[in-house]
Amino acid sequence: MTKFLKFTILITLPLLLIPGCKKPSPKIDVDLKPLLKMAEYEEGEENTEIFSAMEEELNRSLSSLKIDGDAPKLYFLSYLIEDAYNYTNRYSIGSKTDEYETKRRGVFVSARVGDYTYDNFVHPSERDFYDAEISKFDNITSGLILPFEDDKKAIKHALWLLTDVNYKKAIIEYTKKKSRTKTEVQVEEDKDLGDFSIEEVRSAIYKIYPPSVDKVYWNNYLASGAEELRDYPYLLSANIIFNYDHITRYFIDSEGRKIQFYNHTYSIIVN
């Protein structure tokens, strides 16, 4: 579905104008036709290389990952792989000041031990961020950067490493939480609340479109807008910035969900 829209940006920079300037703020017309030519979500083929790596590692971890003794068992596990692309173009008064594009692939793991009634989750407001035993895991449990190619071995290795570290961190969190619970007074109505709810399992596999941005169009557009700002001699500073972000996500969890989708956003910032 294609949509068309046109609007006017009114630049208002009172703090950057020399006192006494009587000239009205400049107006820039923006034609959003090139931005909004995008397809509706539609069913598509799943990325078998990525999902097979995720499923194999998830199943292996659930069946074999454990620590001897009375350590709580892993009962929930989820994997997320995220491809992110960004294109940024910036013009100041009359000239280009910056243009670049970046892309990265990140992988993220969530592990929970115990059961749905009581597990390792601790609300951020209750967490001790100065606890060295837990915080030592933070640099790696927050995610890893992967090669952008669909390298199954690299994906499985990253998932194995993140799962192992998140599992060990979850056990420590669970043990510390249980120790605190013994000494804390619990509100009566909270006693029957579980730590993790069981919800309906749904999956969705959408067709993935690659990043697409007309760099020539946006260079010309921004250059035209920046040139127009030259007509305002009392304007000391101004920037026109165009951003395009495209994110693709692949997600699975141990309850059976499988999701593949993308979204992209366009933004124009005038300051």
C-alpha positions in Angstrom: 0.0 0.0 0.0 1.4 3.4 -1.0 0.6 6.6 0.8 1.2 10.2 -0.1 1.6 13.1 2.2 2.9 16.6 2.1 3.5 18.9 5.0 5.4 22.0 5.9 8.1 22.3 8.5 8.2 25.6 10.2 11.7 26.4 11.6 11.5 28.4 14.8 14.9 29.2 16.3 14.3 32.3 18.5 17.4 31.7 20.6 19.7 31.6 17.6 18.5 34.9 16.1 20.2 38.2 16.6 17.8 40.6 18.5 16.1 42.9 16.1 15.6 40.5 13.3 12.2 41.1 11.7 12.4 38.4 9.0 9.9 35.6 9.5 11.1 32.1 10.2 11.9 30.1 7.0 9.5 27.4 5.8 10.6 24.1 4.2 8.1 22.0 2.2 8.6 18.3 2.6 7.2 15.8 0.1 6.9 12.5 1.8 6.2 10.5 -1.3 9.7 8.9 -1.3 9.4 8.0 2.4 6.1 6.3 2.4 6.4 3.9 -0.6 6.5 0.8 1.5 4.7 -2.6 1.3 2.2 -3.8 3.9 3.3 -6.7 6.1 2.8 -10.0 4.2 3.6 -13.6 5.0 7.0 -14.8 3.8 9.6 -17.5 4.0 11.5 -17.8 7.2 15.3 -17.5 7.2 16.2 -21.1 7.7 19.9 -20.6 8.3 19.2 -18.3 11.3 16.2 -20.1 12.7 17.8 -23.6 12.5 20.8 -22.3 14.4 18.6 -20.7 17.0 16.4 -23.8 17.4 19.3 -26.3 17.6 21.1 -24.3 20.3 17.9 -23.6 22.2 16.9 -27.3 22.3 20.5 -28.3 23.2 20.6 -25.8 26.1 17.2 -26.8 27.5 18.1 -30.5 27.6 21.8 -30.4 28.7 22.5 -27.1 30.4 22.7 -27.7 34.2 24.9 -27.3 37.2 25.4 -30.1 39.7 23.8 -29.9 43.1 20.6 -28.0 44.0 20.9 -25.3 41.4 17.5 -24.3 40.0 16.7 -25.6 36.5 16.4 -23.5 33.3 12.7 -23.3 32.6 12.5 -20.5 30.0 14.8 -19.4 27.3 14.5 -16.9 24.4 16.8 -15.8 21.6 16.7 -12.6 19.6 18.8 -11.7 16.6 18.5 -8.1 15.4 19.9 -6.6 12.1 20.1 -2.9 12.3 20.9 -0.5 9.4 21.1 3.3 9.7 21.7 6.1 7.1 22.2 9.6 8.3 22.7 12.8 6.3 23.2 16.2 7.8 23.4 19.7 6.3 24.1 23.0 8.0 23.4 26.4 6.5 24.3 26.0 2.8 26.5 22.9 3.0 26.8 19.2 3.9 28.5 18.5 7.3 28.0 14.7 7.7 26.9 11.6 5.8 27.3 8.0 6.9 25.7 4.6 7.0 26.1 1.8 9.6 24.9 -1.7 10.0 25.3 -4.3 12.7 23.9 -7.7 13.8 23.3 -8.3 17.5 22.2 -11.4 19.4 20.4 -11.3 22.8 19.5 -14.1 25.2 17.0 -14.2 28.1 17.2 -17.1 30.6 15.0 -17.7 33.6 15.5 -20.4 36.2 13.1 -21.8 38.8 9.5 -21.9 37.6 6.6 -19.6 36.6 5.7 -19.0 40.2 9.1 -18.0 41.5 12.2 -17.3 39.4 15.3 -15.2 39.2 13.7 -12.0 37.9 14.4 -8.9 40.0 12.8 -5.6 39.2 15.4 -3.0 38.2 14.3 -0.8 41.1 15.2 -3.6 43.5 18.5 -4.6 42.0 21.8 -3.9 43.7 23.9 -2.5 40.8 26.9 -2.5 43.0 26.8 -6.3 43.5 30.1 -7.4 41.9 29.0 -11.0 41.7 26.2 -10.1 39.4 27.5 -7.0 37.6 30.5 -8.9 36.4 28.2 -10.6 33.8 26.6 -7.4 32.5 29.1 -6.6 29.8 28.4 -9.9 28.0 24.8 -10.7 29.0 23.7 -7.4 27.3 24.4 -9.0 23.9 27.0 -9.7 21.3 27.8 -8.4 17.9 27.8 -11.0 15.1 29.1 -11.0 11.5 26.3 -9.7 9.2 26.4 -12.8 7.0 24.2 -15.8 7.9 27.0 -17.9 9.3 25.3 -20.7 11.2 28.5 -21.7 13.2 29.1 -18.1 14.3 25.4 -17.7 15.4 25.4 -21.0 17.3 28.7 -20.1 19.0 27.4 -16.7 20.1 24.2 -18.3 21.4 26.1 -21.0 23.3 28.3 -18.4 25.0 25.4 -16.0 25.9 23.2 -18.8 27.1 25.9 -20.2 29.4 26.7 -16.8 30.9 23.0 -15.8 31.3 22.2 -19.2 32.9 25.0 -18.7 35.5 23.9 -15.2 36.2 20.3 -16.3 36.6 21.3 -18.9 39.2 23.2 -16.3 41.3 20.2 -13.9 41.0 17.8 -16.6 42.0 19.9 -17.6 45.1 20.3 -14.0 46.2 16.6 -13.3 45.7 15.6 -16.3 47.8 17.9 -15.2 50.6 16.3 -11.8 50.6 12.8 -13.2 50.5 13.3 -15.1 53.7 13.9 -11.8 55.6 11.4 -9.6 53.8 7.8 -9.0 54.8 5.6 -9.8 51.8 2.3 -8.0 51.0 -0.6 -10.4 51.4 -2.1 -9.7 47.9 1.3 -10.3 46.3 1.7 -13.8 47.6 -0.3 -15.4 44.9 1.3 -13.5 42.0 3.6 -15.5 39.9 6.9 -14.1 38.5 6.1 -15.0 34.9 2.7 -15.5 33.3 1.8 -18.2 30.8 0.3 -16.7 27.7 -1.0 -18.0 24.4 1.7 -19.1 22.0 1.6 -17.2 18.7 4.0 -17.1 15.8 4.4 -14.8 12.8 6.7 -15.0 9.8 6.7 -11.9 7.6 8.4 -11.2 4.3 11.6 -9.3 4.9 12.5 -6.4 2.6 16.1 -5.1 2.6 17.0 -1.5 3.5 16.0 0.9 0.8 16.8 4.7 0.8 17.2 7.1 -2.2 20.4 8.8 -1.2 20.6 11.0 -4.3 17.1 12.3 -3.6 17.8 13.1 0.0 21.1 14.7 -0.8 19.4 17.0 -3.3 16.5 17.7 -0.9 18.7 18.6 2.1 21.0 20.7 -0.1 18.1 22.7 -1.4 16.8 23.3 2.1 20.2 24.2 3.5 20.7 26.7 0.6 17.3 28.3 1.4 18.6 29.0 4.9 21.3 31.3 3.4 18.6 33.9 2.8 18.3 34.5 6.5 21.5 36.4 7.5 20.4 36.7 11.1 20.2 32.9 11.5 23.4 32.0 13.3 23.1 28.2 13.3 20.8 25.6 11.8 20.9 21.9 10.9 18.7 19.7 8.7 19.2 16.0 9.5 17.7 13.1 7.7 17.7 9.6 9.4 16.6 6.3 8.0 16.5 3.2 10.2 15.7 -0.4 9.1 15.6 -3.1 11.8 14.9 -6.9 11.2 14.2 -9.2 14.1 14.3 -13.0 14.4 12.9 -14.3 17.7 12.2 -17.8 19.2 11.5 -19.0 22.7 11.2 -22.3 24.6 7.4 -22.0 24.7 7.2 -22.4 20.9 7.0 -18.8 19.6 8.8 -17.9 16.3 8.7 -14.4 14.9 10.3 -12.8 11.9 9.5 -9.2 11.0 11.0 -5.8 10.1 10.2 -2.2 10.4 11.8 1.0 9.1 11.5 4.6 10.1 12.3 7.9 8.5 12.8 11.2 10.3 13.7 14.7 9.4 15.1 16.9 12.2 15.4 20.7 11.9 17.2 22.5 14.7 
